[in-house]
Amino acid sequence: MNRSDRSAAVAVLVVIAVMLSHYPMRAAFQDAGAGTSASKDVKEIRIAAKKYEYDPGVITVKQGEHVRLIITALDHDHGFKIDAYHIDELLKKGEQGMIEFTANESGTFPFQCSHFCGLGHKGMKGELIVERVSQESPEERPDASAQFSNR
């Protein structure tokens, strides 16, 4: 490789490095739901807390998933409480609060505001749905290709 070839290769590497520094890579997987992303390590869900509601008001995860809730209180201080998972956090107005836990119990669990936020405070509620994961091993599942093997 001569000097001009090396210079061209270095120039290409510099351009790639600059592009990568200005355009960070996104999460490996994006869920269909707005504000939700997942990777093999954590399911991240963004929630807005505002005037007596959470948006989204229903959160669905799979049993065993590590969950990261990023909650922003938009109008004033709120709270976020899920008794079943021993979570009770104060959410300061305008700040992102982060709550992490592993959804190890399946079922439907209510959550609510735990910091008085006005007349509609008692109605500021939502649900965490933890879907049970099938315990079948891959060997026990019916193989779709086996159904068509005689054709």
N, C-alpha and C positions, 0 to 999 in steps of 0.2 A: 504494500500500500504506500503510495507516494504522499508527499506533503499536502497536495491539493485535495486528495481523497480524504485524508485525515481531517483537514479543515472543514470539509463539507459534512463529514460525520459528526464532528463536534458541534457545528452550527445546528444540525438537525436535533441533536440531543439537548442543546440549549433551548430551542424552540419548544420541544416537548416538555421540558422541565418548567418553563414559563407558563405554558398552557395548563399543566396540571396544578400549578400553584394558584392560578386564577379561577379555575373551574373545578372545585373539589368534587370528589366522587360521591354519589348518593348512596343511600342504604341499599343493600343487596336485593331486598324484596320490598315492594310496596303493596299494601292491602288495597282492595277496592274502596274501602271506606275512607272518607276524608279524615285526615289527621291521624291515620293509623299506619304504622310501618312495622315490618317484622324482619328479623334475621334469625339465624339458627340459635342465637344466644338470648335474644330479648324481643318481646313484643312491646313496641312503644305506641302509646295512645295519647293524643293531645285533647285536652278538655278545656272548655271555657266555662267559668263560673260567673254567672251574671244574674242580676235581678230575679232571684228565686228559681233559678233553673241551672242545670248542667247541660252543656251541649258537647257531645251527645249525652242523652239521658240513660241510654242502655249501652253497656260495654260487654262484649262477648269475647272470651278467650278460651283456650283449650286447657284442660287439666294438665298440670305439670309445667306449663309455660312460665317463664320468668317475665313479669310484666313491669313496665315502667310507665307510670302515668305522669304526664307533664300537664299541670293544671295552672291556668292563669285566671286570677280573679280580676275581672274587667272593671267593675263599678265601685266596689269597696271590699274590705276584708270579708272573707268567707272561711268556712271550714270544710273538711272532707273526712267523713267517718264511715268505715266499714267495720262493724263490730266483729263479724266472723273472722276477720283477718287481723284484728287488734290494731287497726289503723285509725288515727285521729290526728289530723294535721291542720294547722292554721295556715291559710292562704292569704298573704298580704297583697293588697291592691296593686295591680300593675306588675307584680313579680311572678315569675314562673316557679311553681313549687314542683318538686319531683318526689314521687312516691314509688318505691320498688318493693315487689313481693313476688313470691312464687305461688301460683294458683294451684295449691295441692289438694283442695277439696272441691268436688264438683257440686253444682247446685246453683240456685238463684239467691243472691245475697243483696239486700237493700243497702244503699248508701245515702247519706244525707249531709246537709250542712250542719256543722257542730259549733258554729260561731254565729251568735244572733246578728242578723243582717237586715232586719226590718219586719214589717207586718206579714209578709209572705214567707218568712223564714221556715215555718213548719212544713210548708209545701215544697221546699227545695230538696227533692229526693231523686233517686235514680236506682238502677239495678246493675249489678255485676252478674253476668251469666258465665259460669265456668262449665264448659261442655266436657262430658266424660269422654275419655279417649279409649277406643277399643283395645281390649287386652289380647286380641288374637295375634298369634305370631304369623309371619308371612307364609309359613308352611300350611297353616290352617285355613287361609283365605282361598276361596275358589279362584282358580286361574282362568281368566277370560280366554286365553289362547287355547286352553284344553277343550273348551266348548266347540271350537271350530276345527279341531285337528283332523276330523274325518272327511273333510271336504276335498 
